[in-house]
Amino acid sequence: MMSDLFAGFTTILFEVASALLPLVFFFLVFQVTLLKLKKRKVIDILVGFLLTYIGLSLFLQGVNVGFMPIGEMMGEILGSMRWPWLLVPIGFVLGFFAAYAEPAIAVQIQQIDKVSGGSVPGKLLHYTISIGVGLSISLTVIKILVGFSIWFYVLPGYIIAFILARKSTKLFTAIAFDSGGIVTGPMIATFMLALFVGIASVTEGRDPLIDGFGMIALVALAPILSVLILGNLFQRSGKSKHD
């Protein structure tokens, strides 16, 4: 049982090391040439690298042996339901909580709170991003059930995003496009992608290779739109207070 749990773990350890070692190397180079941090601070940073290495390795192993298999299995079970349209609200709930639990979003909100001095409410932003992702998952379910192209979402979505960006502040525009990249992290890209491949594999007339993929593009677009809408609401609220 334990051997199955850690099958392929050596490969993951090597892959994570190959990704982190260049960062460690450049940090040490900058430490010697430019940063010249105190010894205690350098030790803290190196311990942080070590903890990151351990955490990423264990997480990716968990993805391989647990997250992706259970996601695909759940997709197959949910896709075989008698009332497939129930997948739309279920998709919203799964997408909302997958985004809400995404560690990268929590880090981003902490940074925004620090830089903006609390002028952008972190909780509101967190819920806005999570709701956007939840809606994008529901729309992806509809796409799989009906069977149309992802372009019907992506093309008008980005046109609307650029229109909203022209009317939004620089701060919210920056936050929005950063959120689009951050939200497609390990929670979404592993569990939800496997879930949709599973749904497409049991849906009649759908190809898992074609219909199961593409959701990452839509998920990346969703927080851009939701945060830009929030920014425009903030801007209008500010203007109304001054009127």
Backbone as CSV, one residue per row, in Angstrom:
resi,resn,N_x,N_y,N_z,CA_x,CA_y,CA_z,C_x,C_y,C_z
1,MET,0.834,-1.210,0.000,0.000,0.000,0.000,0.871,1.262,0.000
2,MET,1.872,1.290,0.889,2.773,2.442,0.959,3.602,2.573,-0.311
3,SER,3.936,1.427,-0.916,4.711,1.470,-2.157,3.900,2.096,-3.282
4,ASP,2.575,1.826,-3.307,1.701,2.451,-4.305,1.568,3.950,-4.052
5,LEU,1.521,4.319,-2.775,1.347,5.717,-2.408,2.524,6.578,-2.861
6,PHE,3.731,6.014,-2.822,4.927,6.771,-3.193,5.528,6.309,-4.525
7,ALA,4.703,5.681,-5.361,5.170,5.257,-6.682,5.506,6.481,-7.533
8,GLY,6.693,6.508,-8.108,7.113,7.626,-8.953,7.558,8.850,-8.190
9,PHE,7.691,8.744,-6.856,8.057,9.901,-6.036,9.479,10.379,-6.326
10,THR,10.367,9.442,-6.672,11.757,9.818,-6.985,11.807,10.756,-8.188
11,THR,11.000,10.462,-9.196,10.938,11.315,-10.392,10.454,12.718,-10.037
12,ILE,9.446,12.787,-9.178,8.903,14.087,-8.770,9.941,14.879,-7.983
13,LEU,10.686,14.195,-7.102,11.739,14.867,-6.336,12.769,15.497,-7.277
14,PHE,13.127,14.763,-8.320,14.105,15.266,-9.283,13.538,16.451,-10.066
15,GLU,12.280,16.367,-10.489,11.661,17.431,-11.279,11.532,18.723,-10.465
16,VAL,11.108,18.594,-9.205,10.966,19.780,-8.351,12.333,20.402,-8.078
17,ALA,13.344,19.545,-7.855,14.703,20.047,-7.625,15.225,20.807,-8.843
18,SER,14.964,20.275,-10.042,15.428,20.945,-11.267,14.724,22.280,-11.479
19,ALA,13.519,22.430,-10.921,12.791,23.698,-11.039,13.261,24.721,-10.008
20,LEU,13.611,24.248,-8.797,13.970,25.171,-7.720,15.449,25.537,-7.684
21,LEU,16.320,24.636,-8.113,17.760,24.894,-8.012,18.214,26.151,-8.763
22,PRO,17.690,26.430,-9.965,18.073,27.699,-10.621,17.709,28.928,-9.785
23,LEU,16.564,28.870,-9.089,16.179,29.996,-8.231,17.152,30.150,-7.065
24,VAL,17.536,29.014,-6.482,18.507,29.051,-5.388,19.837,29.610,-5.889
25,PHE,20.255,29.177,-7.070,21.517,29.635,-7.646,21.512,31.149,-7.853
26,PHE,20.439,31.669,-8.456,20.382,33.110,-8.716,20.291,33.910,-7.418
27,PHE,19.588,33.352,-6.427,19.542,34.033,-5.126,20.941,34.149,-4.526
28,LEU,21.701,33.066,-4.578,23.059,33.086,-4.022,23.965,34.048,-4.787
29,VAL,23.803,34.103,-6.100,24.591,35.037,-6.906,24.270,36.478,-6.506
30,PHE,22.973,36.793,-6.401,22.576,38.153,-6.014,22.959,38.458,-4.572
31,GLN,22.945,37.430,-3.723,23.352,37.633,-2.341,24.823,38.049,-2.259
32,VAL,25.656,37.396,-3.059,27.090,37.702,-3.040,27.389,39.050,-3.680
33,THR,26.664,39.381,-4.769,27.004,40.578,-5.545,26.228,41.830,-5.143
34,LEU,24.936,41.673,-4.796,24.099,42.856,-4.579,23.411,42.902,-3.216
35,LEU,22.737,41.833,-2.848,21.880,41.874,-1.662,22.663,42.006,-0.357
36,LYS,23.619,41.092,-0.179,24.460,41.080,1.028,23.615,41.102,2.307
37,LEU,22.635,40.185,2.359,21.765,40.078,3.532,22.538,39.486,4.711
38,LYS,22.003,39.703,5.901,22.612,39.139,7.094,22.474,37.619,7.086
39,LYS,23.385,36.966,7.807,23.440,35.502,7.818,22.116,34.885,8.247
40,ARG,21.472,35.443,9.256,20.205,34.914,9.754,19.133,34.955,8.675
41,LYS,19.094,36.048,7.921,18.101,36.199,6.851,18.357,35.196,5.724
42,VAL,19.613,34.979,5.378,19.965,34.014,4.335,19.540,32.608,4.753
43,ILE,19.789,32.274,6.017,19.393,30.948,6.522,17.878,30.782,6.456
44,ASP,17.129,31.832,6.823,15.660,31.776,6.764,15.183,31.536,5.338
45,ILE,15.804,32.224,4.379,15.403,32.073,2.974,15.725,30.670,2.466
46,LEU,16.879,30.152,2.810,17.255,28.801,2.379,16.353,27.746,3.016
47,VAL,15.979,27.949,4.274,15.011,27.040,4.920,13.668,27.120,4.195
48,GLY,13.298,28.335,3.780,12.068,28.500,3.002,12.114,27.725,1.692
49,PHE,13.263,27.771,1.004,13.436,26.982,-0.218,13.279,25.492,0.076
50,LEU,13.856,25.037,1.192,13.774,23.620,1.557,12.333,23.201,1.838
51,LEU,11.620,24.034,2.579,10.215,23.731,2.874,9.371,23.749,1.601
52,THR,9.671,24.686,0.706,8.976,24.728,-0.583,9.226,23.457,-1.376
53,TYR,10.466,23.005,-1.370,10.837,21.773,-2.075,10.063,20.576,-1.525
54,ILE,10.018,20.458,-0.214,9.299,19.336,0.414,7.804,19.436,0.123
55,GLY,7.259,20.650,0.305,5.826,20.844,0.098,5.392,20.584,-1.332
56,LEU,6.141,21.113,-2.307,5.801,20.900,-3.720,5.891,19.429,-4.101
57,SER,6.918,18.763,-3.604,7.101,17.345,-3.924,5.938,16.512,-3.399
58,LEU,5.574,16.754,-2.139,4.461,16.002,-1.549,3.140,16.346,-2.232
59,PHE,2.960,17.646,-2.569,1.724,18.050,-3.231,1.586,17.385,-4.599
60,LEU,2.650,17.421,-5.387,2.592,16.828,-6.727,2.404,15.313,-6.656
61,GLN,2.979,14.684,-5.643,2.741,13.255,-5.457,1.273,13.001,-5.128
62,GLY,0.714,13.869,-4.286,-0.707,13.761,-3.964,-1.594,13.969,-5.181
63,VAL,-1.174,14.889,-6.049,-1.914,15.116,-7.306,-1.939,13.845,-8.143
64,ASN,-0.795,13.204,-8.269,-0.684,12.022,-9.125,-1.438,10.812,-8.583
65,VAL,-1.379,10.613,-7.265,-1.989,9.399,-6.701,-3.404,9.624,-6.180
66,GLY,-3.806,10.892,-5.989,-5.115,11.147,-5.415,-5.974,12.135,-6.167
67,PHE,-5.471,13.356,-6.333,-6.262,14.436,-6.905,-6.798,14.103,-8.293
68,MET,-5.912,13.749,-9.211,-6.334,13.518,-10.589,-7.192,12.266,-10.742
69,PRO,-6.828,11.145,-10.115,-7.712,9.968,-10.232,-9.110,10.207,-9.663
70,ILE,-9.201,10.858,-8.487,-10.522,11.085,-7.893,-11.311,12.101,-8.705
71,GLY,-10.615,13.093,-9.293,-11.296,14.072,-10.134,-11.910,13.420,-11.357
72,GLU,-11.150,12.549,-12.012,-11.669,11.855,-13.198,-12.797,10.900,-12.820
73,MET,-12.652,10.221,-11.686,-13.691,9.299,-11.231,-14.984,10.047,-10.919
74,MET,-14.860,11.201,-10.231,-16.044,12.012,-9.926,-16.697,12.516,-11.207
75,GLY,-15.879,12.905,-12.191,-16.427,13.364,-13.464,-17.238,12.286,-14.162
76,GLU,-16.735,11.066,-14.147,-17.450,9.953,-14.780,-18.766,9.664,-14.068
77,ILE,-18.750,9.733,-12.730,-19.974,9.468,-11.951,-20.997,10.579,-12.156
78,LEU,-20.540,11.838,-12.058,-21.447,12.972,-12.229,-21.987,13.049,-13.653
79,GLY,-21.124,12.732,-14.631,-21.554,12.760,-16.028,-22.570,11.697,-16.369
80,SER,-22.656,10.654,-15.549,-23.612,9.559,-15.783,-24.931,9.771,-15.059
81,MET,-25.107,10.932,-14.415,-26.344,11.191,-13.669,-27.554,11.228,-14.600
82,ARG,-28.706,10.948,-14.032,-29.950,10.947,-14.812,-30.297,12.341,-15.310
83,TRP,-29.982,13.360,-14.484,-30.265,14.750,-14.858,-28.931,15.484,-15.012
84,PRO,-28.337,15.424,-16.201,-26.998,16.000,-16.396,-26.930,17.506,-16.151
85,TRP,-28.058,18.219,-16.281,-28.018,19.673,-16.102,-27.787,20.085,-14.649
86,LEU,-27.925,19.112,-13.734,-27.561,19.389,-12.341,-26.068,19.667,-12.189
87,LEU,-25.293,19.257,-13.226,-23.859,19.515,-13.206,-23.538,21.014,-13.238
88,VAL,-24.471,21.820,-13.740,-24.218,23.270,-13.841,-24.072,23.899,-12.449
89,PRO,-25.068,23.732,-11.535,-24.870,24.284,-10.182,-23.776,23.555,-9.402
90,ILE,-23.631,22.233,-9.636,-22.568,21.489,-8.954,-21.208,22.016,-9.390
91,GLY,-21.074,22.303,-10.679,-19.831,22.861,-11.210,-19.508,24.201,-10.585
92,PHE,-20.550,25.026,-10.376,-20.325,26.331,-9.749,-19.774,26.167,-8.337
93,VAL,-20.375,25.265,-7.556,-19.943,25.055,-6.169,-18.507,24.533,-6.132
94,LEU,-18.202,23.545,-6.989,-16.847,22.986,-7.026,-15.825,24.042,-7.455
95,GLY,-16.172,24.832,-8.470,-15.271,25.874,-8.951,-15.046,26.958,-7.914
96,PHE,-16.119,27.344,-7.216,-16.013,28.387,-6.186,-15.035,27.967,-5.094
97,PHE,-15.218,26.754,-4.572,-14.387,26.323,-3.451,-12.975,25.934,-3.889
98,ALA,-12.831,25.468,-5.126,-11.485,25.183,-5.634,-10.675,26.471,-5.737
99,ALA,-11.321,27.551,-6.194,-10.636,28.849,-6.281,-10.410,29.432,-4.892
100,TYR,-11.400,29.276,-4.013,-11.284,29.837,-2.666,-10.146,29.182,-1.887
101,ALA,-9.896,27.894,-2.196,-8.822,27.167,-1.502,-7.478,27.294,-2.193
102,GLU,-7.430,27.983,-3.335,-6.185,28.108,-4.088,-5.165,28.922,-3.296
103,PRO,-4.020,28.337,-2.932,-3.032,29.071,-2.111,-2.495,30.330,-2.777
104,ALA,-2.311,30.288,-4.102,-1.737,31.439,-4.802,-2.642,32.665,-4.696
105,ILE,-3.962,32.453,-4.668,-4.892,33.581,-4.546,-4.770,34.215,-3.162
106,ALA,-4.630,33.366,-2.141,-4.468,33.884,-0.776,-3.204,34.747,-0.669
107,VAL,-2.127,34.302,-1.317,-0.876,35.077,-1.313,-1.075,36.399,-2.049
108,GLN,-1.746,36.346,-3.189,-1.984,37.564,-3.961,-2.788,38.585,-3.155
109,ILE,-3.827,38.121,-2.453,-4.677,39.028,-1.689,-3.896,39.654,-0.536
110,GLN,-3.017,38.889,0.091,-2.160,39.447,1.142,-1.267,40.559,0.594
111,GLN,-0.716,40.337,-0.603,0.141,41.346,-1.220,-0.652,42.594,-1.602
112,ILE,-1.857,42.388,-2.132,-2.710,43.525,-2.510,-3.068,44.342,-1.281
113,ASP,-3.416,43.657,-0.193,-3.763,44.331,1.051,-2.580,45.144,1.585
114,LYS,-1.391,44.580,1.421,-0.173,45.255,1.894,0.126,46.490,1.051
115,VAL,0.036,46.359,-0.265,0.387,47.457,-1.170,-0.675,48.558,-1.166
116,SER,-1.945,48.150,-1.121,-3.031,49.144,-1.198,-3.380,49.756,0.148
117,GLY,-2.764,49.242,1.219,-3.072,49.775,2.552,-4.490,49.489,2.993
118,GLY,-5.068,48.402,2.476,-6.421,48.015,2.869,-7.520,48.706,2.097
119,SER,-7.163,49.497,1.076,-8.194,50.212,0.304,-9.008,49.267,-0.570
120,VAL,-8.422,48.109,-0.909,-9.147,47.068,-1.653,-9.455,45.946,-0.672
121,PRO,-10.736,45.753,-0.289,-11.085,44.727,0.702,-10.694,43.318,0.221
122,GLY,-9.836,42.663,1.002,-9.332,41.348,0.602,-10.418,40.298,0.494
123,LYS,-11.332,40.258,1.487,-12.409,39.258,1.485,-13.305,39.421,0.263
124,LEU,-13.665,40.669,-0.035,-14.521,40.947,-1.190,-13.843,40.503,-2.470
125,LEU,-12.547,40.783,-2.588,-11.789,40.383,-3.769,-11.714,38.865,-3.880
126,HIS,-11.512,38.206,-2.744,-11.438,36.737,-2.729,-12.753,36.132,-3.212
127,TYR,-13.862,36.645,-2.692,-15.179,36.142,-3.113,-15.441,36.461,-4.580
128,THR,-15.020,37.639,-5.033,-15.243,38.026,-6.434,-14.525,37.074,-7.383
129,ILE,-13.261,36.775,-7.079,-12.494,35.848,-7.913,-13.107,34.461,-7.880
130,SER,-13.498,34.000,-6.691,-14.063,32.657,-6.544,-15.395,32.521,-7.282
131,ILE,-16.228,33.565,-7.207,-17.509,33.538,-7.927,-17.261,33.504,-9.431
132,GLY,-16.283,34.294,-9.893,-15.950,34.274,-11.323,-15.514,32.899,-11.787
133,VAL,-14.684,32.227,-10.994,-14.229,30.880,-11.356,-15.400,29.905,-11.316
134,GLY,-16.256,30.023,-10.303,-17.429,29.152,-10.228,-18.316,29.275,-11.458
135,LEU,-18.550,30.514,-11.902,-19.355,30.730,-13.109,-18.671,30.152,-14.346
136,SER,-17.337,30.270,-14.412,-16.616,29.737,-15.578,-16.708,28.210,-15.626
137,ILE,-16.693,27.561,-14.462,-16.838,26.103,-14.423,-18.239,25.704,-14.881
138,SER,-19.262,26.455,-14.433,-20.634,26.184,-14.882,-20.759,26.348,-16.394
139,LEU,-20.135,27.395,-16.935,-20.183,27.620,-18.384,-19.457,26.510,-19.140
140,THR,-18.375,25.993,-18.544,-17.653,24.891,-19.189,-18.503,23.631,-19.217
141,VAL,-19.268,23.397,-18.133,-20.185,22.248,-18.106,-21.214,22.379,-19.223
142,ILE,-21.768,23.588,-19.384,-22.745,23.823,-20.454,-22.112,23.557,-21.813
143,LYS,-20.873,24.003,-21.980,-20.148,23.770,-23.241,-20.034,22.278,-23.542
144,ILE,-19.711,21.476,-22.535,-19.568,20.030,-22.735,-20.924,19.399,-23.050
145,LEU,-21.966,19.806,-22.312,-23.290,19.202,-22.511,-23.882,19.561,-23.872
146,VAL,-23.695,20.818,-24.290,-24.277,21.263,-25.567,-23.358,20.918,-26.732
147,GLY,-22.051,21.100,-26.546,-21.091,20.684,-27.564,-20.656,21.764,-28.533
148,PHE,-20.570,23.034,-28.078,-20.095,24.086,-28.976,-18.647,24.443,-28.657
149,SER,-18.057,25.310,-29.488,-16.641,25.631,-29.369,-16.375,26.580,-28.205
150,ILE,-15.180,26.466,-27.617,-14.742,27.350,-26.536,-14.610,28.785,-27.011
151,TRP,-14.462,28.992,-28.343,-14.323,30.345,-28.894,-15.560,31.199,-28.645
152,PHE,-16.729,30.573,-28.493,-17.952,31.326,-28.235,-17.905,32.011,-26.867
153,TYR,-17.041,31.534,-25.999,-16.819,32.173,-24.700,-15.611,33.100,-24.729
154,VAL,-14.503,32.578,-25.243,-13.219,33.260,-25.092,-13.156,34.560,-25.886
155,LEU,-13.561,34.532,-27.161,-13.447,35.718,-28.011,-14.275,36.889,-27.502
156,PRO,-15.599,36.734,-27.296,-16.355,37.884,-26.754,-15.925,38.245,-25.333
157,GLY,-15.466,37.236,-24.573,-15.024,37.491,-23.197,-13.849,38.437,-23.147
158,TYR,-12.848,38.213,-23.992,-11.677,39.089,-23.989,-11.985,40.456,-24.584
159,ILE,-12.912,40.515,-25.529,-13.333,41.823,-26.062,-13.972,42.652,-24.951
160,ILE,-14.853,42.014,-24.168,-15.491,42.699,-23.033,-14.437,43.105,-22.001
161,ALA,-13.441,42.208,-21.761,-12.388,42.485,-20.778,-11.594,43.732,-21.163
162,PHE,-11.246,43.859,-22.438,-10.468,45.023,-22.881,-11.297,46.308,-22.832
163,ILE,-12.605,46.198,-23.085,-13.480,47.370,-22.966,-13.560,47.824,-21.502
164,LEU,-13.740,46.836,-20.597,-13.800,47.151,-19.165,-12.472,47.710,-18.655
165,ALA,-11.358,47.183,-19.195,-10.031,47.637,-18.754,-9.800,49.105,-19.084
166,ARG,-10.363,49.556,-20.208,-10.208,50.963,-20.602,-10.924,51.892,-19.624
167,LYS,-11.988,51.371,-18.984,-12.762,52.197,-18.065,-12.333,52.018,-16.611
168,SER,-11.523,51.005,-16.352,-11.125,50.691,-14.985,-9.853,51.434,-14.592
169,THR,-9.563,51.448,-13.284,-8.322,52.064,-12.804,-7.144,51.133,-13.102
170,LYS,-5.939,51.702,-13.071,-4.743,50.908,-13.333,-4.568,49.798,-12.291
171,LEU,-4.926,50.097,-11.033,-4.789,49.121,-9.957,-5.653,47.897,-10.215
172,PHE,-6.937,48.105,-10.513,-7.836,46.977,-10.726,-7.520,46.238,-12.019
173,THR,-7.034,46.963,-13.023,-6.639,46.293,-14.264,-5.471,45.354,-14.004
174,ALA,-4.492,45.828,-13.237,-3.335,44.991,-12.909,-3.744,43.782,-12.073
175,ILE,-4.599,44.020,-11.066,-5.066,42.925,-10.220,-5.836,41.899,-11.044
176,ALA,-6.682,42.377,-11.946,-7.525,41.489,-12.750,-6.695,40.539,-13.611
177,PHE,-5.725,41.087,-14.345,-4.953,40.236,-15.251,-3.985,39.326,-14.480
178,ASP,-3.525,39.765,-13.322,-2.724,38.881,-12.468,-3.581,37.739,-11.938
179,SER,-4.819,38.051,-11.562,-5.727,37.029,-11.031,-5.997,35.948,-12.067
180,GLY,-6.080,36.356,-13.335,-6.318,35.379,-14.400,-5.214,34.341,-14.495
181,GLY,-3.975,34.769,-14.266,-2.868,33.820,-14.317,-2.740,33.010,-13.052
182,ILE,-2.989,33.643,-11.910,-2.797,32.975,-10.623,-3.855,31.903,-10.373
183,VAL,-5.084,32.164,-10.802,-6.181,31.257,-10.465,-6.046,29.894,-11.138
184,THR,-5.305,29.825,-12.228,-5.116,28.540,-12.905,-3.955,27.788,-12.261
185,GLY,-4.015,27.671,-10.956,-2.965,27.010,-10.194,-3.252,25.538,-9.977
186,PRO,-2.598,24.933,-8.998,-2.690,23.478,-8.812,-4.080,22.960,-8.509
187,MET,-4.901,23.709,-7.772,-6.240,23.233,-7.437,-7.102,23.093,-8.693
188,ILE,-7.072,24.127,-9.551,-7.907,24.130,-10.751,-7.318,23.214,-11.821
189,ALA,-6.024,23.362,-12.078,-5.392,22.669,-13.204,-5.281,21.160,-12.987
190,THR,-5.430,20.697,-11.771,-5.340,19.257,-11.522,-6.728,18.650,-11.336
191,PHE,-7.404,19.066,-10.282,-8.685,18.444,-9.943,-9.764,18.738,-10.983
192,MET,-9.959,20.035,-11.309,-11.068,20.394,-12.200,-10.837,19.898,-13.622
193,LEU,-9.601,19.949,-14.091,-9.316,19.459,-15.448,-9.605,17.963,-15.546
194,ALA,-9.162,17.209,-14.532,-9.446,15.763,-14.513,-10.949,15.513,-14.435
195,LEU,-11.661,16.354,-13.688,-13.114,16.218,-13.568,-13.789,16.365,-14.926
196,PHE,-13.377,17.363,-15.715,-14.011,17.600,-17.011,-13.652,16.536,-18.033
197,VAL,-12.449,16.014,-17.953,-12.093,14.888,-18.824,-12.997,13.707,-18.513
198,GLY,-13.271,13.480,-17.222,-14.167,12.396,-16.823,-15.588,12.616,-17.314
199,ILE,-16.091,13.857,-17.196,-17.451,14.164,-17.668,-17.560,13.961,-19.175
200,ALA,-16.585,14.476,-19.916,-16.606,14.359,-21.377,-16.506,12.904,-21.825
201,SER,-15.807,12.070,-21.048,-15.619,10.674,-21.442,-16.906,9.858,-21.358
202,VAL,-17.877,10.292,-20.537,-19.130,9.531,-20.393,-20.315,10.259,-21.023
203,THR,-20.061,11.448,-21.617,-21.134,12.196,-22.274,-21.194,11.781,-23.743
204,GLU,-22.361,11.376,-24.175,-22.521,10.862,-25.539,-22.188,11.932,-26.573
205,GLY,-21.363,11.545,-27.554,-21.001,12.449,-28.638,-19.879,13.407,-28.305
206,ARG,-19.257,13.258,-27.121,-18.172,14.146,-26.729,-16.854,13.387,-26.694
207,ASP,-15.805,14.090,-27.081,-14.456,13.523,-27.082,-13.683,14.115,-25.902
208,PRO,-13.213,13.281,-24.965,-12.462,13.820,-23.812,-11.265,14.676,-24.218
209,LEU,-10.627,14.312,-25.341,-9.442,15.039,-25.779,-9.793,16.431,-26.276
210,ILE,-10.965,16.584,-26.882,-11.375,17.876,-27.444,-12.253,18.647,-26.459
211,ASP,-13.280,17.993,-25.928,-14.253,18.676,-25.068,-13.811,18.748,-23.614
212,GLY,-12.909,17.869,-23.200,-12.457,17.891,-21.820,-11.429,18.963,-21.548
213,PHE,-10.795,19.473,-22.596,-9.770,20.507,-22.427,-10.314,21.862,-22.882
214,GLY,-9.583,22.903,-22.579,-10.014,24.254,-22.946,-10.577,25.043,-21.779
215,MET,-10.918,24.324,-20.684,-11.510,25.017,-19.545,-10.528,25.952,-18.856
216,ILE,-9.221,25.668,-18.968,-8.232,26.532,-18.326,-8.279,27.940,-18.940
217,ALA,-8.490,28.014,-20.261,-8.587,29.319,-20.930,-9.771,30.111,-20.397
218,LEU,-10.882,29.420,-20.172,-12.078,30.095,-19.661,-11.910,30.477,-18.195
219,VAL,-11.285,29.598,-17.412,-11.039,29.892,-16.001,-10.097,31.093,-15.855
220,ALA,-9.111,31.200,-16.744,-8.193,32.339,-16.712,-8.904,33.645,-17.049
221,LEU,-9.932,33.560,-17.883,-10.675,34.752,-18.290,-11.637,35.221,-17.202
222,ALA,-12.228,34.269,-16.457,-13.297,34.592,-15.507,-12.902,35.613,-14.447
223,PRO,-11.776,35.435,-13.722,-11.430,36.436,-12.712,-11.055,37.791,-13.299
224,ILE,-10.549,37.797,-14.541,-10.260,39.076,-15.193,-11.544,39.885,-15.318
225,LEU,-12.596,39.229,-15.809,-13.876,39.915,-15.976,-14.483,40.300,-14.626
226,SER,-14.479,39.367,-13.671,-15.132,39.641,-12.382,-14.421,40.756,-11.619
227,VAL,-13.088,40.773,-11.639,-12.353,41.827,-10.925,-12.505,43.167,-11.638
228,LEU,-12.506,43.180,-12.975,-12.714,44.431,-13.711,-14.108,44.998,-13.445
229,ILE,-15.106,44.123,-13.365,-16.465,44.578,-13.032,-16.480,45.172,-11.627
230,LEU,-15.805,44.500,-10.678,-15.704,45.026,-9.315,-15.012,46.391,-9.314
231,GLY,-13.935,46.527,-10.105,-13.219,47.796,-10.184,-14.088,48.911,-10.717
232,ASN,-14.895,48.599,-11.748,-15.798,49.615,-12.296,-16.878,50.001,-11.296
233,LEU,-17.360,49.026,-10.510,-18.351,49.335,-9.470,-17.740,50.218,-8.391
234,PHE,-16.485,49.927,-8.018,-15.768,50.758,-7.042,-15.638,52.184,-7.560
235,GLN,-15.291,52.295,-8.848,-15.075,53.620,-9.447,-16.377,54.421,-9.474
236,ARG,-17.481,53.760,-9.845,-18.771,54.447,-9.885,-19.216,54.849,-8.496
237,SER,-18.948,53.949,-7.527,-19.305,54.251,-6.136,-18.536,55.463,-5.627
238,GLY,-17.254,55.543,-5.995,-16.418,56.692,-5.596,-16.912,57.971,-6.217
239,LYS,-17.296,57.888,-7.505,-17.796,59.090,-8.199,-19.108,59.573,-7.599
240,SER,-20.003,58.611,-7.265,-21.306,58.983,-6.722,-21.179,59.664,-5.370
241,LYS,-20.134,59.255,-4.595,-19.924,59.870,-3.290,-19.455,61.325,-3.429
242,HIS,-18.744,61.603,-4.534,-18.232,62.957,-4.754,-19.240,63.853,-5.444
243,ASP,-20.305,63.253,-6.006,-21.328,64.043,-6.712,-22.247,64.769,-5.730
